[in-house]
């Protein structure tokens, strides 16, 4: 193999694969990136056997060939090269020379025959996203995904359709977020839904941040495949059944308060300074024309009051401040509707006059 390639696109795309390559070194080959050069292009492939990425880049291919190199070292070397033109040439005994200007590095390669076979899989496109819209969905849901490996079916984002709507749901058992959007057609296969693991979502988000083009999503053989620009990302889905999340979403009632989103966010943030360091809990109390946010600990106490138009029964509940702040920071609306549950029941937070987003919070036991 003998190629010449521009530094910037090579470095940019090597950075993109760093979080995918296996770092535990259970299989040394998985710490490497597979490089294939042919017909004016190079193909970079990386996998941890759960997530795979394949990137196609233009290059001056002087001699076709395939090899694998340590992904981290290759990225660090190319990033520091002094000139834009980088030459990569295979040498005898699986050694690779990397040159730029007067800099030269030699890396030990692992034979490409040992690399896992990452097949190109065909499947019909499920839907297409604008990159910023897909990133927005992930941002609003990802903090609610459970990190508890025992709750395997909650370790990802549940995606399913209902009629001509597509739903995105995440929960860790203490809080839940559900986003609904219009879907172009009814799809019986998608009614049962699928669960995208959290690590896969982080890789999707990274790609969204590096493109302005539409991203196509496909599903096949227990995987989700995303295509954009020169990149194909394949993610193995979580093989589990997501719980019936609708059972924990409270019904809307007349017991609600309209509150300015930013005022509520700022007040919770200030009061949480005094909250206990372990759970960071604060109290919300609704009474006539008033929402009181307060916390009392061994350090002292803090109270804030927000005047609201409310004349219904008094309600009080305790929550983790960080959960509330995560939800409020992802609501793009001037006011929220707060349905404060009573007697240990969950509470509901909605953007005012919107049915496309809801957040559910379980109270903390006093």
GULO-632669 format. One record per residue (C-alpha): z, y, x. Coordinates in steps of 0.05 Angstrom, whole numbers, plus 5000, padded with zeros to 4 digits. Each point is the difference from the previous one (the first is absolute). Layout:
<rs>
<r Z="Z" Y="Y" X="X"/>
...
</rs>
This chain:
<rs>
<r Z="5000" Y="5000" X="5000"/>
<r Z="4982" Y="5069" X="5024"/>
<r Z="5009" Y="5061" X="4954"/>
<r Z="5005" Y="5075" X="5004"/>
<r Z="5037" Y="5037" X="4944"/>
<r Z="5027" Y="5068" X="4985"/>
<r Z="5075" Y="5007" X="5012"/>
<r Z="5020" Y="5036" X="4935"/>
<r Z="4977" Y="4950" X="4947"/>
<r Z="5023" Y="4941" X="5042"/>
<r Z="5070" Y="5029" X="5010"/>
<r Z="5006" Y="5022" X="4928"/>
<r Z="4984" Y="4931" X="4974"/>
<r Z="5042" Y="4963" X="5051"/>
<r Z="5059" Y="5042" X="4976"/>
<r Z="4985" Y="4977" X="4929"/>
<r Z="5011" Y="4927" X="5018"/>
<r Z="5064" Y="5007" X="5040"/>
<r Z="5047" Y="4985" X="4942"/>
<r Z="4959" Y="4939" X="4979"/>
<r Z="4999" Y="4960" X="5065"/>
<r Z="5056" Y="4950" X="5007"/>
<r Z="5057" Y="5026" X="5043"/>
<r Z="5046" Y="4939" X="4998"/>
<r Z="4953" Y="4962" X="5046"/>
<r Z="5009" Y="4935" X="4963"/>
<r Z="4925" Y="4993" X="5011"/>
<r Z="4980" Y="5041" X="5061"/>
<r Z="4928" Y="5006" X="4976"/>
<r Z="5024" Y="5040" X="4939"/>
<r Z="5023" Y="5056" X="5047"/>
<r Z="4927" Y="5009" X="5019"/>
<r Z="4942" Y="5035" X="4967"/>
<r Z="4935" Y="4961" X="4994"/>
<r Z="4940" Y="5040" X="5026"/>
<r Z="4930" Y="4977" X="4983"/>
<r Z="4939" Y="5039" X="5025"/>
<r Z="4930" Y="4990" X="4973"/>
<r Z="4939" Y="5040" X="4977"/>
<r Z="5026" Y="5069" X="5014"/>
<r Z="5069" Y="4991" X="4970"/>
<r Z="5069" Y="4974" X="5019"/>
<r Z="5046" Y="4967" X="4950"/>
<r Z="5076" Y="5005" X="5009"/>
<r Z="5041" Y="4948" X="4963"/>
<r Z="5076" Y="4994" X="4997"/>
<r Z="5045" Y="4955" X="4958"/>
<r Z="5071" Y="4975" X="4991"/>
<r Z="4972" Y="4945" X="4954"/>
<r Z="5026" Y="5039" X="4939"/>
<r Z="4961" Y="5064" X="5011"/>
<r Z="4933" Y="5005" X="5034"/>
<r Z="4957" Y="5060" X="5018"/>
<r Z="4928" Y="5003" X="5024"/>
<r Z="4969" Y="5064" X="5026"/>
<r Z="4927" Y="5013" X="5017"/>
<r Z="4984" Y="5053" X="5052"/>
<r Z="4935" Y="5024" X="5031"/>
<r Z="4994" Y="4986" X="5075"/>
<r Z="4949" Y="4993" X="5055"/>
<r Z="4999" Y="4924" X="5006"/>
<r Z="4968" Y="4983" X="5066"/>
<r Z="5020" Y="4927" X="4996"/>
<r Z="5025" Y="4963" X="4938"/>
<r Z="5066" Y="4963" X="5004"/>
<r Z="5068" Y="4985" X="4970"/>
<r Z="5070" Y="5004" X="5030"/>
<r Z="5072" Y="5016" X="4982"/>
<r Z="5046" Y="5050" X="5034"/>
<r Z="5073" Y="5021" X="4990"/>
<r Z="4995" Y="5051" X="4944"/>
<r Z="5058" Y="5044" X="5022"/>
<r Z="4978" Y="5004" X="5073"/>
<r Z="4928" Y="5013" X="4982"/>
<r Z="5020" Y="5057" X="4955"/>
<r Z="5045" Y="5031" X="5052"/>
<r Z="4946" Y="4995" X="5053"/>
<r Z="4944" Y="5030" X="4958"/>
<r Z="5044" Y="5056" X="4975"/>
<r Z="5013" Y="5023" X="5071"/>
<r Z="4930" Y="4993" X="5027"/>
<r Z="4975" Y="5065" X="5034"/>
<r Z="4930" Y="5002" X="4971"/>
<r Z="4967" Y="4987" X="4933"/>
<r Z="4955" Y="4942" X="5023"/>
<r Z="5037" Y="4934" X="5007"/>
<r Z="4968" Y="4937" X="5029"/>
<r Z="5027" Y="4931" X="4985"/>
<r Z="4971" Y="4943" X="5041"/>
<r Z="5019" Y="4926" X="5004"/>
<r Z="5013" Y="4970" X="5068"/>
<r Z="5008" Y="4927" X="5023"/>
<r Z="5062" Y="4960" X="4980"/>
<r Z="5014" Y="5040" X="4936"/>
<r Z="5013" Y="5067" X="5033"/>
<r Z="4976" Y="5064" X="4967"/>
<r Z="4986" Y="5065" X="5037"/>
<r Z="5010" Y="5066" X="4963"/>
<r Z="4971" Y="5062" X="5033"/>
<r Z="4997" Y="5075" X="4986"/>
<r Z="4983" Y="5051" X="5053"/>
<r Z="5037" Y="4979" X="5062"/>
<r Z="5052" Y="4960" X="4962"/>
<r Z="4995" Y="4924" X="4999"/>
<r Z="5045" Y="4948" X="4968"/>
<r Z="4996" Y="4924" X="5000"/>
<r Z="5031" Y="4961" X="4943"/>
<r Z="5009" Y="4925" X="4991"/>
<r Z="4965" Y="4977" X="4937"/>
<r Z="5013" Y="4938" X="4957"/>
<r Z="4938" Y="4960" X="4982"/>
<r Z="4972" Y="5021" X="4932"/>
<r Z="4994" Y="4927" X="4978"/>
<r Z="5076" Y="5000" X="4991"/>
<r Z="4999" Y="5058" X="4950"/>
<r Z="5010" Y="4982" X="4926"/>
<r Z="4936" Y="4997" X="4960"/>
<r Z="5000" Y="5062" X="4955"/>
<r Z="4945" Y="4988" X="4950"/>
<r Z="4963" Y="5053" X="4961"/>
<r Z="5016" Y="4985" X="4927"/>
<r Z="4957" Y="5024" X="4943"/>
<r Z="5029" Y="5022" X="4934"/>
<r Z="4984" Y="5048" X="4943"/>
<r Z="5027" Y="5070" X="5005"/>
<r Z="5060" Y="5009" X="4954"/>
<r Z="5003" Y="5075" X="5005"/>
<r Z="4988" Y="5059" X="5046"/>
<r Z="5049" Y="5054" X="5021"/>
<r Z="4997" Y="5068" X="5030"/>
<r Z="5041" Y="4994" X="5064"/>
<r Z="5049" Y="5055" X="4981"/>
<r Z="5012" Y="4969" X="4931"/>
<r Z="5015" Y="4932" X="5028"/>
<r Z="5047" Y="5030" X="5051"/>
<r Z="5035" Y="5039" X="4944"/>
<r Z="5012" Y="4935" X="4961"/>
<r Z="5030" Y="4966" X="5062"/>
<r Z="5044" Y="5061" X="5016"/>
<r Z="5029" Y="5000" X="4930"/>
<r Z="5016" Y="4926" X="4999"/>
<r Z="5015" Y="4976" X="5070"/>
<r Z="5073" Y="5022" X="5004"/>
<r Z="5017" Y="4958" X="4939"/>
<r Z="4975" Y="4935" X="5030"/>
<r Z="5056" Y="4952" X="5019"/>
<r Z="5013" Y="4984" X="5073"/>
<r Z="5043" Y="4940" X="4982"/>
<r Z="4961" Y="4938" X="5022"/>
<r Z="5038" Y="4958" X="4950"/>
<r Z="4967" Y="5041" X="4945"/>
<r Z="4931" Y="4978" X="5023"/>
<r Z="4965" Y="5018" X="4935"/>
<r Z="5026" Y="5072" X="5006"/>
<r Z="4975" Y="5010" X="5072"/>
<r Z="4936" Y="5034" X="4979"/>
<r Z="4962" Y="5043" X="4950"/>
<r Z="4981" Y="4964" X="4935"/>
<r Z="4931" Y="5020" X="4974"/>
<r Z="4974" Y="4977" X="4933"/>
<r Z="4956" Y="5024" X="4943"/>
<r Z="5013" Y="5007" X="4926"/>
<r Z="4939" Y="5016" X="4960"/>
<r Z="4965" Y="5058" X="5034"/>
<r Z="5062" Y="5021" X="5039"/>
<r Z="5023" Y="4978" X="5069"/>
<r Z="5075" Y="4998" X="5016"/>
<r Z="5035" Y="5005" X="5067"/>
<r Z="5073" Y="4978" X="5000"/>
<r Z="5053" Y="4997" X="5054"/>
<r Z="5074" Y="4982" X="4994"/>
<r Z="5058" Y="4978" X="5043"/>
<r Z="5044" Y="4982" X="4941"/>
<r Z="5037" Y="5066" X="5002"/>
<r Z="4942" Y="5047" X="4987"/>
<r Z="4929" Y="4993" X="4973"/>
<r Z="4937" Y="5042" X="5001"/>
<r Z="4939" Y="4987" X="4956"/>
<r Z="4935" Y="5039" X="5005"/>
<r Z="4943" Y="4991" X="4949"/>
<r Z="4928" Y="5022" X="5009"/>
<r Z="4935" Y="4992" X="4962"/>
<r Z="4960" Y="4938" X="5020"/>
<r Z="4924" Y="4996" X="4990"/>
<r Z="4998" Y="4932" X="4966"/>
<r Z="5042" Y="4944" X="4972"/>
<r Z="5011" Y="4944" X="5050"/>
<r Z="5035" Y="4936" X="4977"/>
<r Z="5012" Y="4978" X="5072"/>
<r Z="5039" Y="5063" X="5016"/>
<r Z="5045" Y="4995" X="4939"/>
<r Z="5044" Y="4950" X="5037"/>
<r Z="5000" Y="5048" X="5059"/>
<r Z="5015" Y="4991" X="5074"/>
<r Z="5053" Y="5024" X="5050"/>
<r Z="4979" Y="5038" X="5063"/>
<r Z="5053" Y="4992" X="5055"/>
<r Z="5034" Y="5063" X="5028"/>
<r Z="4971" Y="4992" X="5070"/>
<r Z="4930" Y="4996" X="4970"/>
<r Z="5013" Y="5064" X="4961"/>
<r Z="5019" Y="5036" X="5064"/>
<r Z="4935" Y="4978" X="5031"/>
<r Z="4961" Y="5024" X="4939"/>
<r Z="5036" Y="5067" X="5003"/>
<r Z="4982" Y="5008" X="5073"/>
<r Z="4926" Y="4989" X="4985"/>
<r Z="5004" Y="5049" X="4942"/>
<r Z="5026" Y="5053" X="5048"/>
<r Z="4940" Y="4991" X="5045"/>
<r Z="4943" Y="5006" X="4950"/>
<r Z="4974" Y="5044" X="4944"/>
<r Z="4953" Y="4947" X="4974"/>
<r Z="5009" Y="4953" X="4940"/>
<r Z="5036" Y="4934" X="5012"/>
<r Z="4975" Y="4938" X="4965"/>
<r Z="5051" Y="4946" X="4981"/>
<r Z="4982" Y="4927" X="4991"/>
<r Z="5042" Y="4938" X="4986"/>
<r Z="4985" Y="4928" X="5019"/>
<r Z="5038" Y="4936" X="5020"/>
<r Z="5069" Y="5031" X="4997"/>
<r Z="4979" Y="5061" X="5040"/>
<r Z="4984" Y="5073" X="4988"/>
<r Z="4943" Y="5029" X="5041"/>
<r Z="4987" Y="5074" X="5010"/>
<r Z="4936" Y="5029" X="5027"/>
<r Z="4990" Y="5071" X="5025"/>
<r Z="4956" Y="5031" X="5053"/>
<r Z="4995" Y="4949" X="5058"/>
<r Z="5066" Y="4964" X="4980"/>
<r Z="5015" Y="4937" X="4961"/>
<r Z="5074" Y="4987" X="4988"/>
<r Z="5023" Y="4932" X="4972"/>
<r Z="5071" Y="4989" X="4974"/>
<r Z="5030" Y="4935" X="4977"/>
<r Z="5034" Y="5011" X="4933"/>
<r Z="5071" Y="4978" X="4984"/>
<r Z="4996" Y="4933" X="4964"/>
<r Z="5055" Y="5011" X="4949"/>
<r Z="5010" Y="5022" X="4928"/>
<r Z="5022" Y="5072" X="4989"/>
<r Z="5056" Y="5006" X="4949"/>
<r Z="4990" Y="5028" X="4930"/>
<r Z="5013" Y="5072" X="5020"/>
<r Z="4991" Y="5027" X="4929"/>
<r Z="5068" Y="4972" X="4980"/>
<r Z="5037" Y="5050" X="5044"/>
<r Z="4960" Y="5062" X="4980"/>
<r Z="5043" Y="5036" X="4947"/>
<r Z="4968" Y="5022" X="4935"/>
<r Z="4992" Y="5075" X="4993"/>
<r Z="5052" Y="5032" X="4956"/>
<r Z="5019" Y="5069" X="4975"/>
<r Z="5056" Y="5001" X="5051"/>
<r Z="4961" Y="5035" X="5055"/>
<r Z="5004" Y="5063" X="5042"/>
<r Z="4944" Y="5042" X="5029"/>
<r Z="5017" Y="5022" X="5071"/>
<r Z="4962" Y="5039" X="5053"/>
<r Z="4979" Y="4948" X="5052"/>
<r Z="5012" Y="5043" X="5061"/>
<r Z="5067" Y="5027" X="4977"/>
<r Z="5024" Y="4929" X="4987"/>
<r Z="4975" Y="4976" X="5067"/>
<r Z="5033" Y="5057" X="5038"/>
<r Z="5066" Y="4992" X="4964"/>
<r Z="5004" Y="4925" X="5012"/>
<r Z="4983" Y="5010" X="5073"/>
<r Z="5056" Y="5051" X="5009"/>
<r Z="5053" Y="4961" X="4962"/>
<r Z="4982" Y="4936" X="5038"/>
<r Z="5025" Y="5032" X="5064"/>
<r Z="5071" Y="4985" X="4975"/>
<r Z="4982" Y="4930" X="4973"/>
<r Z="5029" Y="4938" X="5032"/>
<r Z="4961" Y="4981" X="5063"/>
<r Z="4990" Y="4927" X="4980"/>
<r Z="4970" Y="5006" X="4930"/>
<r Z="4985" Y="5075" X="4996"/>
<r Z="5018" Y="5001" X="4926"/>
<r Z="5002" Y="5061" X="4955"/>
<r Z="5016" Y="5009" X="4926"/>
<r Z="4955" Y="5030" X="4946"/>
<r Z="5035" Y="5025" X="4937"/>
<r Z="4964" Y="5027" X="4939"/>
<r Z="5038" Y="5045" X="4951"/>
<r Z="4983" Y="5058" X="4956"/>
<r Z="4946" Y="5043" X="5034"/>
<r Z="5022" Y="4974" X="5068"/>
<r Z="4985" Y="4948" X="5052"/>
<r Z="5056" Y="4992" X="5051"/>
<r Z="4987" Y="4966" X="5067"/>
<r Z="5063" Y="4984" X="5039"/>
<r Z="5031" Y="4957" X="5053"/>
<r Z="5071" Y="4989" X="5024"/>
<r Z="5020" Y="4964" X="5064"/>
<r Z="5053" Y="5001" X="5054"/>
<r Z="4961" Y="5057" X="5032"/>
<r Z="5006" Y="5045" X="4939"/>
<r Z="4959" Y="5012" X="4938"/>
<r Z="4936" Y="5036" X="4979"/>
<r Z="4975" Y="5022" X="4932"/>
<r Z="4936" Y="5032" X="4975"/>
<r Z="4981" Y="5019" X="4929"/>
<r Z="4931" Y="5010" X="4971"/>
<r Z="4992" Y="5035" X="4934"/>
<r Z="4956" Y="4960" X="4953"/>
<r Z="4983" Y="4999" X="4926"/>
<r Z="5041" Y="4940" X="4978"/>
<r Z="5044" Y="4992" X="4939"/>
<r Z="5008" Y="4925" X="4992"/>
<r Z="5056" Y="4951" X="5019"/>
<r Z="5034" Y="5003" X="5067"/>
<r Z="4975" Y="4951" X="5052"/>
<r Z="5022" Y="4984" X="5071"/>
<r Z="4974" Y="4952" X="5052"/>
<r Z="5005" Y="4987" X="5076"/>
<r Z="4939" Y="4989" X="5045"/>
<r Z="4980" Y="4994" X="5072"/>
<r Z="4977" Y="5070" X="5020"/>
<r Z="4944" Y="4974" X="5044"/>
<r Z="4970" Y="4961" X="4943"/>
<r Z="4998" Y="5062" X="4956"/>
<r Z="4971" Y="5043" X="5057"/>
<r Z="4945" Y="4949" X="5014"/>
<r Z="4979" Y="5001" X="4927"/>
<r Z="5003" Y="5075" X="4991"/>
<r Z="4961" Y="5013" X="5064"/>
<r Z="4942" Y="4959" X="4972"/>
<r Z="4996" Y="5035" X="4932"/>
<r Z="4944" Y="5052" X="4999"/>
<r Z="5025" Y="5036" X="4939"/>
<r Z="5042" Y="5063" X="4990"/>
<r Z="5049" Y="4966" X="4952"/>
<r Z="5026" Y="4930" X="4990"/>
<r Z="5028" Y="4965" X="4939"/>
<r Z="5066" Y="4966" X="5014"/>
<r Z="5024" Y="4945" X="4954"/>
<r Z="5070" Y="4987" X="5026"/>
<r Z="5024" Y="4931" X="4982"/>
<r Z="5069" Y="4988" X="4972"/>
<r Z="5049" Y="4944" X="5013"/>
<r Z="4969" Y="4974" X="5063"/>
<r Z="4929" Y="4998" X="4971"/>
<r Z="4940" Y="5021" X="5042"/>
<r Z="4974" Y="5072" X="4999"/>
<r Z="4929" Y="5023" X="4994"/>
<r Z="4965" Y="5058" X="5036"/>
<r Z="4931" Y="5023" X="4978"/>
<r Z="4955" Y="5059" X="5018"/>
<r Z="5000" Y="5045" X="4939"/>
<r Z="4943" Y="4984" X="4951"/>
<r Z="4973" Y="4942" X="5042"/>
<r Z="4998" Y="4925" X="4984"/>
<r Z="4967" Y="4981" X="5065"/>
<r Z="5063" Y="4997" X="5043"/>
<r Z="5071" Y="4977" X="4987"/>
<r Z="5060" Y="4987" X="5044"/>
<r Z="5060" Y="4957" X="4981"/>
<r Z="5067" Y="5004" X="5034"/>
<r Z="5059" Y="4953" X="4992"/>
<r Z="5068" Y="5035" X="5004"/>
<r Z="5051" Y="4984" X="5053"/>
<r Z="5064" Y="4969" X="4975"/>
<r Z="5058" Y="5048" X="5004"/>
</rs>
